[in-house]
Amino acid sequence: MYCDEERPVNPTALARIPVGVVVERRRAKGPWLDVLWRPVCVLAGRAASAPWTELGTDGETAMFYAGDSVIELHRTETANYRGNLASGAPALWVILRRAASGPPYAIVTVTADPSEGEAFTDAGNDLVEAVPMPMPIIERIARFIAEHHVERPFTKRQREKAMPLERPRNADRRMA
């Protein structure tokens, strides 16, 4: 199953929010890199611009429209979305991966789930950045939470009592 960008779509997602990603290219100050790339914002909806359209430059900084993506919302992750919105600074995590050819990076995904965003940092090769969540996306996620969230009570597992091991037959002789 594929969306219009030929990326796999998760069939368990109950809602999809189209977004656009803006990245910044900045001249590096150190001797090991020429430039630094980082996502700076996510736009609600799809833009009419082609991917990797330059939006403007300011001295040593250039802004690019990196392309479109889709935020997928899942019923099982509503507690994570709710925690994100309640944090006081709701964020979206943009994950970019270095491209083999063409534009410097490809958009892997954009997520509203903090746990998923953090999981992408484990690989070490992806560029992962949290950016502010736009108000239209906050409202859409809040509606999704209101419709699909089910409070799950925390239940601590009870350990079973360990069965005592049988004493070896010659245990009495070893003690003497």
N, CA, C and O of each residue as an XYZ file, in Angstrom:
704
protein
N       0.840     -1.178      0.000
C       0.000      0.000      0.000
C       0.886      1.243      0.000
O       1.780      1.350      0.840
N       0.666      2.182     -0.916
C       1.512      3.366     -1.040
C       0.666      4.629     -1.116
O      -0.440      4.628     -1.655
N       1.215      5.708     -0.562
C       0.580      7.012     -0.722
C       1.103      7.627     -2.013
O       1.869      6.985     -2.732
N       0.708      8.845     -2.318
C       1.065      9.428     -3.604
C       2.552      9.699     -3.787
O       2.975      9.955     -4.914
N       3.369      9.655     -2.732
C       4.805      9.853     -2.888
C       5.558      8.537     -3.041
O       6.789      8.531     -3.000
N       4.856      7.434     -3.215
C       5.466      6.124     -3.366
C       6.198      5.671     -2.111
O       7.134      4.876     -2.201
N       5.793      6.155     -0.954
C       6.340      5.677      0.312
C       5.333      4.715      0.916
O       4.129      4.901      0.743
N       5.802      3.676      1.630
C       4.858      2.759      2.250
C       3.955      3.489      3.250
O       4.408      4.369      3.982
N       2.687      3.113      3.269
C       1.730      3.673      4.212
C       1.340      2.567      5.176
O       1.066      1.440      4.764
N       1.317      2.893      6.452
C       0.951      1.918      7.463
C      -0.562      1.739      7.460
O      -1.287      2.711      7.673
N      -1.060      0.529      7.226
C      -2.505      0.330      7.142
C      -3.222      0.489      8.487
O      -4.448      0.595      8.506
N      -2.496      0.510      9.614
C      -3.163      0.664     10.911
C      -3.394      2.124     11.281
O      -4.063      2.400     12.276
N      -2.860      3.064     10.507
C      -3.070      4.480     10.784
C      -4.530      4.826     10.518
O      -5.070      4.497      9.462
N      -5.168      5.493     11.486
C      -6.566      5.866     11.334
C      -6.730      7.254     10.735
O      -7.797      7.584     10.218
N      -5.690      8.065     10.800
C      -5.747      9.408     10.221
C      -4.381      9.760      9.659
O      -3.347      9.323     10.163
N      -4.403     10.560      8.607
C      -3.170     11.021      7.980
C      -3.271     12.535      7.791
O      -4.277     13.045      7.298
N      -2.224     13.237      8.188
C      -2.190     14.690      8.069
C      -1.076     15.053      7.092
O       0.095     14.815      7.389
N      -1.409     15.622      5.938
C      -0.353     16.023      4.994
C       0.376     17.258      5.506
O      -0.237     18.193      6.020
N       1.699     17.240      5.353
C       2.538     18.353      5.808
C       3.656     18.600      4.802
O       3.960     17.760      3.955
N       4.253     19.775      4.924
C       5.436     20.125      4.149
C       6.573     20.414      5.110
O       6.340     20.890      6.221
N       7.797     20.133      4.698
C       8.970     20.280      5.568
C       9.899     21.351      5.001
O      10.225     21.345      3.814
N      10.319     22.275      5.877
C      11.280     23.317      5.512
C      12.581     23.038      6.255
O      12.581     22.816      7.466
N      13.695     23.050      5.514
C      15.013     22.813      6.120
C      15.915     24.023      5.894
O      15.693     24.843      5.003
N      16.928     24.095      6.730
C      17.892     25.185      6.672
C      19.271     24.609      6.361
O      19.663     23.568      6.889
N      19.994     25.311      5.492
C      21.396     24.986      5.230
C      22.212     26.169      5.741
O      22.007     27.311      5.330
N      23.138     25.872      6.642
C      23.944     26.925      7.258
C      25.412     26.565      7.099
O      25.794     25.401      7.220
N      26.223     27.567      6.829
C      27.668     27.346      6.706
C      28.202     26.898      8.069
O      27.901     27.514      9.092
N      28.986     25.834      8.076
C      29.558     25.306      9.315
C      30.727     26.173      9.759
O      31.436     26.748      8.933
N      30.918     26.259     11.049
C      32.006     27.066     11.599
C      33.275     26.239     11.825
O      34.359     26.800     11.990
N      33.146     24.915     11.833
C      34.303     24.051     12.086
C      34.990     23.632     10.802
O      34.456     23.834      9.711
N      36.177     23.046     10.928
C      36.942     22.649      9.742
C      36.496     21.323      9.120
O      36.941     21.002      8.019
N      35.633     20.540      9.780
C      35.306     19.205      9.296
C      34.112     19.173      8.361
O      33.969     18.234      7.577
N      33.256     20.176      8.428
C      32.068     20.217      7.569
C      31.990     21.555      6.854
O      32.404     22.588      7.381
N      31.450     21.514      5.640
C      31.237     22.764      4.911
C      29.909     23.402      5.318
O      29.836     24.606      5.564
N      28.843     22.565      5.386
C      27.512     23.077      5.714
C      26.819     22.170      6.715
O      27.152     20.990      6.829
N      25.863     22.717      7.435
C      25.009     21.966      8.352
C      23.568     22.068      7.867
O      23.116     23.136      7.452
N      22.863     20.962      7.922
C      21.449     20.928      7.529
C      20.616     20.638      8.765
O      21.028     19.870      9.634
N      19.423     21.263      8.841
C      18.507     20.914      9.918
C      17.092     21.326      9.543
O      16.887     22.377      8.935
N      16.116     20.499      9.905
C      14.714     20.892      9.706
C      14.396     22.064     10.643
O      14.820     22.065     11.798
N      13.659     23.049     10.151
C      13.323     24.203     10.982
C      11.833     24.357     11.221
O      11.438     24.935     12.233
N      10.984     23.852     10.312
C       9.548     23.938     10.559
C       8.802     22.966      9.666
O       9.315     22.459      8.669
N       7.553     22.729     10.079
C       6.636     21.892      9.320
C       5.430     22.757      9.004
O       4.920     23.464      9.873
N       4.977     22.701      7.763
C       3.820     23.463      7.315
C       2.609     22.549      7.253
O       2.713     21.416      6.782
N       1.466     23.024      7.720
C       0.236     22.239      7.628
C      -0.204     22.204      6.167
O      -0.302     23.250      5.526
N      -0.467     21.019      5.641
C      -0.887     20.865      4.251
C       0.295     20.724      3.311
O       1.456     20.788      3.715
N      -0.037     20.533      2.059
C       0.988     20.377      1.025
C       1.228     21.722      0.347
O       0.295     22.504      0.159
N       2.464     21.985     -0.012
C       2.808     23.234     -0.688
C       2.776     23.036     -2.193
O       2.894     21.915     -2.688
N       2.619     24.124     -2.905
C       2.617     24.057     -4.363
C       4.043     23.987     -4.917
O       4.236     23.694     -6.097
N       5.032     24.253     -4.074
C       6.432     24.240     -4.510
C       6.938     22.826     -4.736
O       6.487     21.875     -4.098
N       7.872     22.711     -5.645
C       8.522     21.427     -5.889
C       9.508     21.143     -4.755
O      10.026     22.076     -4.141
N       9.773     19.857     -4.469
C      10.766     19.538     -3.434
C      12.112     20.176     -3.744
O      12.532     20.236     -4.900
N      12.767     20.640     -2.726
C      14.076     21.266     -2.726
C      14.097     22.597     -3.483
O      15.088     22.967     -4.112
N      12.971     23.293     -3.395
C      12.898     24.661     -3.903
C      13.527     25.588     -2.876
O      13.196     25.517     -1.692
N      14.428     26.452     -3.313
C      15.036     27.404     -2.392
C      14.023     28.495     -2.072
O      13.440     29.094     -2.976
N      13.816     28.753     -0.782
C      12.849     29.744     -0.341
C      13.482     31.103     -0.093
O      12.792     32.122     -0.122
N      14.771     31.130      0.147
C      15.449     32.399      0.379
C      16.795     32.182      1.030
O      17.072     31.117      1.581
N      17.633     33.209      0.959
C      18.941     33.140      1.588
C      19.147     34.386      2.434
O      18.563     35.439      2.180
N      19.985     34.237      3.440
C      20.304     35.344      4.336
C      21.765     35.193      4.745
O      22.059     34.598      5.782
N      22.660     35.712      3.960
C      24.081     35.605      4.276
C      24.570     34.173      4.179
O      24.720     33.635      3.082
N      24.818     33.555      5.324
C      25.349     32.191      5.352
C      24.273     31.131      5.525
O      24.592     29.957      5.711
N      22.994     31.523      5.467
C      21.887     30.599      5.685
C      20.960     30.587      4.479
O      20.654     31.638      3.914
N      20.512     29.396      4.085
C      19.536     29.260      3.001
C      18.410     28.351      3.483
O      18.649     27.368      4.184
N      17.184     28.688      3.100
C      16.010     27.891      3.466
C      15.502     27.175      2.215
O      15.474     27.743      1.123
N      15.093     25.892      2.402
C      14.590     25.089      1.297
C      13.290     24.414      1.706
O      13.119     23.998      2.853
N      12.377     24.312      0.744
C      11.194     23.475      0.936
C      11.635     22.068      0.553
O      11.829     21.779     -0.627
N      11.796     21.183      1.550
C      12.347     19.848      1.300
C      11.350     18.912      0.640
O      11.750     17.978     -0.055
N      10.054     19.144      0.843
C       9.056     18.278      0.234
C       7.909     17.971      1.174
O       7.813     18.516      2.273
N       7.035     17.076      0.708
C       5.833     16.690      1.444
C       6.055     15.422      2.238
O       6.916     14.604      1.915
N       5.260     15.278      3.283
C       5.240     14.051      4.067
C       3.832     13.899      4.643
O       2.952     14.724      4.394
N       3.638     12.846      5.408
C       2.340     12.582      6.020
C       2.573     12.172      7.470
O       3.395     11.300      7.751
N       1.841     12.806      8.392
C       1.855     12.375      9.795
C       0.765     11.333      9.927
O      -0.399     11.613      9.643
N       1.128     10.130     10.355
C       0.153      9.067     10.543
C      -0.207      8.984     12.018
O       0.672      8.959     12.880
N      -1.502      8.942     12.304
C      -1.988      8.861     13.682
C      -2.578      7.480     13.936
O      -3.369      6.968     13.143
N      -2.175      6.886     15.062
C      -2.600      5.538     15.433
C      -3.340      5.573     16.758
O      -2.962      6.309     17.669
N      -4.379      4.789     16.864
C      -5.189      4.717     18.083
C      -4.352      4.315     19.294
O      -4.586      4.816     20.394
N      -3.399      3.437     19.114
C      -2.601      2.932     20.241
C      -1.608      3.953     20.772
O      -1.037      3.737     21.841
N      -1.379      5.052     20.073
C      -0.389      6.042     20.482
C      -1.011      7.328     21.035
O      -0.305      8.320     21.218
N      -2.314      7.326     21.300
C      -2.970      8.561     21.741
C      -2.416      9.088     23.058
O      -2.399     10.301     23.269
N      -1.969      8.220     23.938
C      -1.388      8.696     25.208
C      -0.112      9.488     24.933
O       0.144     10.492     25.598
N       0.689      9.052     23.967
C       1.911      9.783     23.605
C       1.580     11.129     22.970
O       2.228     12.133     23.267
N       0.564     11.155     22.089
C       0.154     12.412     21.463
C      -0.357     13.380     22.537
O      -0.037     14.569     22.519
N      -1.146     12.857     23.459
C      -1.716     13.690     24.529
C      -0.615     14.277     25.399
O      -0.680     15.452     25.762
N       0.390     13.485     25.739
C       1.522     13.983     26.511
C       2.279     15.057     25.759
O       2.738     16.029     26.360
N       2.416     14.896     24.450
C       3.093     15.880     23.613
C       2.326     17.209     23.647
O       2.929     18.266     23.834
N       1.006     17.159     23.469
C       0.206     18.384     23.470
C       0.195     19.047     24.846
O       0.156     20.273     24.944
N       0.229     18.244     25.902
C       0.187     18.781     27.271
C       1.539     19.323     27.724
O       1.625     19.936     28.788
N       2.584     19.114     26.952
C       3.931     19.516     27.365
C       4.127     21.032     27.440
O       5.095     21.504     28.036
N       3.226     21.782     26.847
C       3.388     23.234     26.821
C       4.107     23.721     25.572
O       3.995     24.893     25.214
N       4.834     22.850     24.913
C       5.528     23.174     23.656
C       5.391     21.980     22.713
O       6.369     21.267     22.485
N       4.186     21.745     22.156
C       3.997     20.594     21.268
C       4.976     20.623     20.104
O       5.245     21.674     19.523
N       5.500     19.453     19.778
C       6.516     19.368     18.728
C       6.193     18.244     17.754
O       5.452     17.312     18.066
N       6.765     18.362     16.584
C       6.773     17.292     15.590
C       8.231     16.909     15.372
O       9.114     17.767     15.396
N       8.478     15.635     15.162
C       9.841     15.160     14.917
C       9.977     14.902     13.422
O       9.214     14.135     12.835
N      10.956     15.554     12.827
C      11.241     15.404     11.401
C      12.480     14.531     11.288
O      13.511     14.810     11.901
N      12.368     13.470     10.497
C      13.489     12.554     10.309
C      13.917     12.624      8.850
O      13.128     12.357      7.942
N      15.180     12.988      8.639
C      15.767     13.062      7.306
C      16.899     12.047      7.206
O      17.590     11.768      8.186
N      17.077     11.504      6.017
C      18.160     10.551      5.779
C      18.959     11.018      4.575
O      18.387     11.437      3.568
N      20.285     10.946      4.677
C      21.155     11.375      3.583
C      20.802     10.579      2.330
O      20.690      9.354      2.366
N      20.631     11.292      1.235
C      20.288     10.672     -0.047
C      21.553     10.239     -0.771
O      22.598     10.876     -0.643
N      21.454      9.163     -1.524
C      22.599      8.655     -2.282
C      22.934      9.584     -3.451
O      24.101      9.763     -3.799
N      21.904     10.166     -4.047
C      22.126     11.093     -5.154
C      20.988     12.106     -5.174
O      19.981     11.940     -4.485
N      21.156     13.133     -5.953
C      20.121     14.167     -6.055
C      20.172     15.111     -4.871
O      21.253     15.554     -4.481
N      19.010     15.431     -4.285
C      19.004     16.341     -3.132
C      19.799     15.742     -1.972
O      19.966     14.525     -1.899
N      20.287     16.587     -1.069
C      21.153     16.081      0.002
C      20.444     15.140      0.978
O      21.076     14.229      1.512
N      19.150     15.340      1.221
C      18.421     14.512      2.183
C      17.076     14.112      1.621
O      16.496     14.809      0.788
N      16.583     12.965      2.096
C      15.231     12.501      1.803
C      14.442     12.514      3.110
O      14.982     12.197      4.170
N      13.178     12.878      3.033
C      12.320     12.870      4.220
C      11.914     11.430      4.494
O      11.304     10.775      3.649
N      12.258     10.943      5.680
C      11.864      9.589      6.075
C      10.445      9.637      6.617
O       9.578      8.888      6.164
N      10.205     10.513      7.584
C       8.867     10.653      8.159
C       8.801     11.908      9.008
O       9.820     12.514      9.341
N       7.578     12.281      9.351
C       7.298     13.325     10.330
C       6.328     12.690     11.306
O       5.332     12.098     10.890
N       6.600     12.803     12.600
C       5.754     12.155     13.599
C       5.428     13.093     14.750
O       6.207     13.985     15.088
N       4.260     12.874     15.343
C       3.843     13.617     16.535
C       4.079     12.788     17.790
O       3.807     13.249     18.899
N       4.582     11.575     17.625
C       4.821     10.669     18.751
C       6.265     10.842     19.234
O       7.204     10.485     18.523
N       6.444     11.393     20.451
C       7.801     11.599     20.961
C       8.621     10.311     21.042
O       9.829     10.337     20.808
N       7.984      9.194     21.368
C       8.698      7.921     21.465
C       9.229      7.477     20.106
O      10.353      6.986     20.003
N       8.431      7.647     19.084
C       8.872      7.276     17.734
C      10.011      8.185     17.281
O      10.985      7.717     16.692
N       9.889      9.473     17.554
C      10.960     10.400     17.197
C      12.263     10.037     17.876
O      13.326     10.058     17.257
N      12.174      9.703     19.157
C      13.376      9.318     19.900
C      13.962      8.016     19.370
O      15.181      7.851     19.341
N      13.104      7.092     18.952
C      13.588      5.806     18.440
C      14.461      5.991     17.197
O      15.392      5.215     16.981
N      14.177      6.998     16.385
C      14.986      7.233     15.196
C      16.380      7.749     15.532
O      17.278      7.672     14.694
N      16.580      8.270     16.734
C      17.915      8.751     17.108
C      18.861      7.598     17.408
O      20.077      7.790     17.412
N      18.330      6.400     17.661
C      19.166      5.246     17.986
C      20.043      4.808     16.823
O      21.166      4.349     17.036
N      19.551      4.941     15.604
C      20.318      4.476     14.438
C      21.598      5.277     14.266
O      22.619      4.726     13.853
N      21.561      6.551     14.572
C      22.756      7.370     14.497
C      23.020      8.001     13.149
O      23.766      8.978     13.082
N      22.449      7.494     12.074
C      22.715      8.033     10.747
C      21.667      9.034     10.282
O      21.922      9.820      9.370
N      20.492      9.012     10.900
C      19.419      9.906     10.490
C      19.571     11.263     11.160
O      20.125     11.377     12.253
N      19.075     12.277     10.489
C      19.027     13.624     11.039
C      17.643     13.773     11.654
O      16.650     13.796     10.926
N      17.554     13.875     12.981
C      16.283     13.944     13.697
C      16.221     15.268     14.437
O      17.126     15.607     15.200
N      15.144     16.014     14.206
C      15.003     17.324     14.843
C      13.545     17.532     15.234
O      12.633     17.248     14.456
N      13.337     18.032     16.452
C      11.995     18.407     16.899
C      11.765     19.857     16.498
O      12.609     20.721     16.735
N      10.605     20.113     15.885
C      10.241     21.468     15.466
C       8.874     21.797     16.061
O       8.108     20.885     16.372
N       8.556     23.078     16.227
C       7.255     23.442     16.798
C       6.100     22.926     15.942
O       6.167     22.921     14.713
N       5.036     22.492     16.628
C       3.853     21.982     15.942
C       2.914     23.153     15.603
O       2.541     23.916     16.494
N       2.529     23.302     14.330
C       1.609     24.375     13.948
C       0.212     24.167     14.558
O      -0.212     23.034     14.788
N      -0.490     25.273     14.813
C      -1.804     25.216     15.452
C      -2.817     24.342     14.700
O      -3.545     23.603     15.364
N      -2.916     24.374     13.359
C      -3.882     23.493     12.692
C      -3.614     22.007     12.963
O      -4.547     21.208     13.039
N      -2.349     21.648     13.106
C      -2.011     20.245     13.390
C      -2.324     19.922     14.848
O      -2.803     18.827     15.146
N      -2.062     20.856     15.760
C      -2.432     20.664     17.175
C      -3.924     20.393     17.278
O      -4.341     19.466     17.973
N      -4.724     21.189     16.596
C      -6.184     21.025     16.651
C      -6.617     19.681     16.074
O      -7.497     19.023     16.627
N      -6.009     19.275     14.975
C      -6.369     17.994     14.346
C      -5.997     16.815     15.249
O      -6.765     15.860     15.364
N      -4.833     16.875     15.885
C      -4.415     15.801     16.783
C      -5.284     15.787     18.032
O      -5.621     14.713     18.531
N      -5.653     16.957     18.548
C      -6.540     17.025     19.716
C      -7.890     16.382     19.405
O      -8.443     15.676     20.247
N      -8.425     16.618     18.208
C      -9.689     15.964     17.812
C      -9.512     14.448     17.720
O     -10.389     13.689     18.133
N      -8.384     14.016     17.183
C      -8.110     12.577     17.073
C      -8.053     11.941     18.463
O      -8.610     10.865     18.678
N      -7.381     12.604     19.401
C      -7.283     12.091     20.772
C      -8.671     12.006     21.401
O      -9.008     11.000     22.024
N      -9.479     13.060     21.242
C     -10.828     13.072     21.818
C     -11.675     11.931     21.266
O     -12.494     11.355     21.982
N     -11.480     11.613     20.015
C     -12.275     10.567     19.380
C     -11.781      9.153     19.696
O     -12.595      8.237     19.808
N     -10.479      8.957     19.840
C      -9.925      7.600     19.900
C      -9.245      7.212     21.205
O      -8.938      6.035     21.397
N      -8.995      8.163     22.116
C      -8.226      7.813     23.320
C      -9.063      6.964     24.273
O     -10.221      7.274     24.551
N      -8.461      5.900     24.760
C      -9.060      5.035     25.782
C      -8.077      5.002     26.945
O      -6.919      4.617     26.784
N      -8.550      5.410     28.112
C      -7.686      5.407     29.292
C      -7.440      3.960     29.705
O      -8.382      3.200     29.928
N      -6.192      3.596     29.802
C      -5.832      2.233     30.199
C      -5.233      2.295     31.594
O      -4.199      2.928     31.806
N      -5.883      1.637     32.540
C      -5.343      1.680     33.906
C      -4.025      0.920     33.982
O      -3.825     -0.091     33.310
N      -3.143      1.434     34.814
C      -1.866      0.775     35.022
C      -2.079     -0.412     35.944
O      -2.643     -0.269     37.028
N      -1.635     -1.568     35.523
C      -1.725     -2.754     36.370
C      -0.327     -3.323     36.540
O       0.355     -3.672     35.576
N       0.066     -3.402     37.778
C       1.384     -3.944     38.063
C       1.279     -5.463     38.073
O       0.385     -6.035     38.697
N       2.187     -6.090     37.389
C       2.174     -7.554     37.365
C       2.587     -8.085     38.723
O       3.484     -7.543     39.369
N       1.941     -9.126     39.140
C       2.291     -9.779     40.390
C       3.213    -10.949     40.073
O       2.941    -11.763     39.190
N       4.286    -11.007     40.803
C       5.203    -12.132     40.612
C       4.629    -13.376     41.274
O       3.967    -13.315     42.310
N       4.905    -14.486     40.646
C       4.499    -15.752     41.259
C       5.551    -16.145     42.276
O       6.740    -15.879     42.100
N       5.097    -16.779     43.336
C       6.031    -17.248     44.358
C       6.915    -18.323     43.749
O       6.447    -19.184     43.005
N       8.170    -18.262     44.067
C       9.116    -19.251     43.556
C       8.931    -20.560     44.306
O       8.740    -20.577     45.522
N       8.990    -21.620     43.580
C       8.901    -22.948     44.204
C      10.280    -23.286     44.752
O      11.280    -23.136     44.050
N      10.340    -23.743     46.004
C      11.658    -24.105     46.543
C      12.230    -25.284     45.760
O      11.510    -26.202     45.365
N      13.516    -25.235     45.552
C      14.186    -26.328     44.851
C      14.291    -27.530     45.784
O      14.416    -27.380     46.999
N      14.239    -28.704     45.204
C      14.426    -29.907     46.020
C      15.883    -29.979     46.444
O      16.791    -29.623     45.693
N      16.077    -30.440     47.648
C      17.444    -30.596     48.137
C      18.071    -31.808     47.486
O      17.419    -32.842     47.346
N      19.317    -31.698     47.090
C      19.991    -32.868     46.513
C      20.063    -33.996     47.544
O      20.086    -33.751     48.750
N      20.099    -35.224     47.053
C      20.094    -36.375     47.957
C      21.282    -36.385     48.910
O      21.132    -36.797     50.060
N      22.437    -35.951     48.476
C      23.605    -36.024     49.336
C      23.908    -34.679     49.994
O      25.052    -34.438     50.381
N      22.924    -33.803     50.131
C      23.145    -32.484     50.722
C      23.541    -32.593     52.191
O      24.344    -31.794     52.673
N      22.970    -33.604     52.932
C      23.294    -33.745     54.346
C      24.750    -34.164     54.544
O      25.394    -33.732     55.499
N      25.264    -34.991     53.658
C      26.641    -35.434     53.796
C      27.637    -34.307     53.534
O      28.691    -34.261     54.169
N      27.325    -33.407     52.620
C      28.230    -32.303     52.304
C      28.305    -31.318     53.464
O      29.345    -30.693     53.671
N      27.260    -31.174     54.196
C      27.221    -30.232     55.307
C      28.069    -30.717     56.476
O      28.559    -29.896     57.251
N      28.253    -31.992     56.622
C      28.945    -32.528     57.782
C      30.419    -32.456     57.698
O      31.111    -32.880     58.623
